[in-house]
Amino acid sequence: MSAPSPIRIATALPADCRTRLMEMAREVNFAEGTRLFREGGRADRFWIVRSGTVTLDVHVPGRRAAVIESLGAGELVGCSWLFKPHAWRLGAEAMTPVRAYEFDAARVRTLMDADPVFGSAVGHWVGQVLAHRLQATRIRLLDLYAPYGSGSSL
């Protein structure tokens, strides 16, 4: 049995902060193939997946978008809402039917500013998510381009 993921909301946020965040949630559903957001669009909301799979992708001129990550239950979709200029740096698409919790980014940022404990917890969580995704991307790039893959060490 593997350890709980430190980036899933159930383990990443203290119970009191998780409760406060979830009080702002709105349940939404996305059909397979629905674009949640596109690169460069206004990052005014974010989601936590309840069920289904969302892929993060990057625009490749003249080609289909390149999928860089698949997200499932309990995972955060969208980090750009927290950082100015609040514009999406990637795209996201529902690869299966998706049920999610949706959050108004401005409302969450306002609560983060008003409550430093909540703000620190949410900021730390988003930071953990970004660090995890950066490390996963690094490993994928090593697997693709390094002469001996990601398994070798110096």
N, C-alpha and C positions, 0 to 999 in steps of 0.2 A: 504494500500500500504506500503510495507516495504522500509526501507532506503537502498540506494545504498550500495553494499558490498564494504568495504574498501580494499578488496584484489583483486578485479577485476581491470584490467589495466585501464579501463575507469575512475575509481574514485581514484585509488591508486597513479597514477603518475601525476604530473603537466603536463599541455598540452604541454609545450615546450619539456620536457623530453620524454613524450610519442611519440611526433613527431620524435624526434631524434632516439629513439629506433625503431620505426616502419619503418624508412628509411633503417634499416638493415634487415628487415624481408623478408623472402622468403615464398611464399604460397606452402603448401604441403597438400597431402591427404593420409589418411591411411584407408585401408579396415578393416572392422570388423574383430577382432581377431589378428591384426598386433601387434607385440611387439614393442614398441617404444624404450625400453631399459630394461636391466636386471641388477639385483643387482651385483655390482662389476665391471660392464662395465665402459668404459671411458666416463665421463660426458663432452662431447665436444659441446653440443648444448642444447637448451631448446625450448619450444613451448608455444604459447598462443592459446588456443582452439578458433576456430571461430564457429564451430558447431559440434555437436556430443558429445559423452561421452568417457572419458578416465578414466580407473581405475588405482589406485596405489595399488600395492600389495607387500607382503613380502613372501619370500621363506620359505616354511615349509617342512623340510626333510620328504620324504616319502608320502607327501600329495600334493594336489593342492595348488597353491599359495593362501594365504589369502588376500582378498580384504580389504583394510583399508580406502579407500576414492574414491569417484567418482567425477570427475571434468567435468565442462561444459563450455559453451561459456564465453569468457573473462577471464578464469582462467589460471594460470601459471602451466605448466607441467614441473617439474624438477627444483630442487633448488641446487642440488649437484655441478652444474657447477660453482657456485660462491665460493665454499670452497675447499681448498686443502684437499685431494689429487685429487680432481676432478674425483671422482668415484661414481657411483650411489649407493645409500644406500637402494633403493627400486627398484621395477620393475614397468613398466607401459604398459598397453595394451589398444588398441582401442576396446571398447565394442560395438560401433556402427560405421558406417562409420564416419570418422572424417576429418574435414577440419581445418587446423591450420596454424599459422604463425610460421616459424622456424627461429631460431637465432643461429649464430655461436658464441659460448660462448667466445672464445679467443678474438674475435673482440669486443664483448660487454665489456669484462673486460678491454681491452686496452682503450676504450673510457671512461670507468669509472675512470681509473687511470689518464687519460689526462684531464678530466673535473670533478673537485671535486663536483660541484653542481649536475651534472648528476649522478655521482657515488654515492653520498649520497642518491639521490632520488631512484635509482634502488636498492641499498643496503637496504634502509628502506622498500621498497616494498617487497623484498624477505623476510626480517625479519618479516613483518606483515603476510605474507603468512605462514611462518613457525610457528609463534605464534598461528595463527588461527587453523592450522592443529593439533598442539599439544593440544590445548584446546578441539578440536572436538574429538581427540583420547581419551583424559582424560574422557570426558563425556561418550563415548561409553564403555570404560572400567568400569566406575562406574555403568553404566546400566547393564553390564554383571556380575560384581563381587561384588558390594557393597550390603549389606543386604537390603537397602531401595532404591536403585537406585540413580540416579543423582539429583533427585528432593529434597532430604533432605539437610538441612544445619545444621551446628553445632552452 
